[in-house]
Amino acid sequence: MTNGEVTHRVEGPDGRGPAPEGVDLGRVWVGVAAQVWRRRPGAVERLAGHLLRSPGLARALVTTPSLLLGWVIATAVVLLAGLLATLSTGTPYVALLAPAVAAAGIAFAYGPGIDPAWELSCSVAVSDRMVLLVRALAVFAVNAAFGLAASVASGTATAVTIGWLVPMTAVCALALAAATVARSANVGVAAGLLGWTITVLSGQVAAGRLTAAVTDTALWPAYLAFAACCASIVLYSTRTPRGTS
C-alpha cells in the first residue's frame, strides 16, 4: 500500500508469473480492445456489415488472417505459378495446388493464439459457430474463385474443375476440423497439407498418374462423405458457447 493506494498482485498475460504490482491487466485489455473496435470501418467492412446485419460480425470477418491482403496476394501468386506450369506442361497443377492452398487458408478461420482478432471476435454478440461459418465460407469462396479463374484461363476441362473443387471441400473440412479440435491454426494447416499430400501420392501409386486425385470421379463420393464427417466434428467442437470453457 502506497499513499493510501492498494495494489494487487495479478498473474501475467502468459499465466507463468506475476505481473508488476498495481497493473490492472483487465483495464489495459479493455483499452486495447476499445482502440481496435473504434477503427473506422472501410468500404468492404461496411458492405459486410450491411449484408450480415452485424457490424461486429463484419469486423471479425474482415480481420480473418487468411482474408487479409498479404494472404490473398500469396494465394494469387501460388495459383499463378500453377497456371504457368499447367500451360507449359499440360498437367493441371492448379487442380493439385488449389486444395492445399485453400486448406492452409481456411485453417486460419479458427485460430486462437494466432488470429489477432480472436479475442475481439469473442466479444461479438453472435454465436461462435456463426463467426466460424461466415469466416470459413468467405475463405473458401475466395480460394474457389481464384481456382476457377485459373482453370478457365488454362482451358482446363469442366470435369477437372469440379474434380478439384470436390477434394478442396474435403481437405478444407479436414483442416478446419483439426484447427477447431486442437485450437490451433497451425495444426489445421499441417493436417490439411499432409492429408492432401497423402491423397495425391496415393492416387499416383494406385493409378500411375499424379493427377488421379482430381480426375478420378470414383473418389468424389469418398471426398464428400469425408467432408461431411469433418463438418460434424467442427459442429461438435463448437457446441459450447465461447467463454464457458
Salt bridges, closest charged atoms under 4 A:
ASP14 OD2 - ARG16 NE 3.52
GLU21 OE2 - ARG9 NH1 3.20
GLU45 OE1 - ARG39 NH2 3.35
GLU45 OE2 - ARG59 NE 2.43
ASP115 OD2 - ARG135 NH1 2.52
ASP128 OD1 - ARG242 NH1 3.65
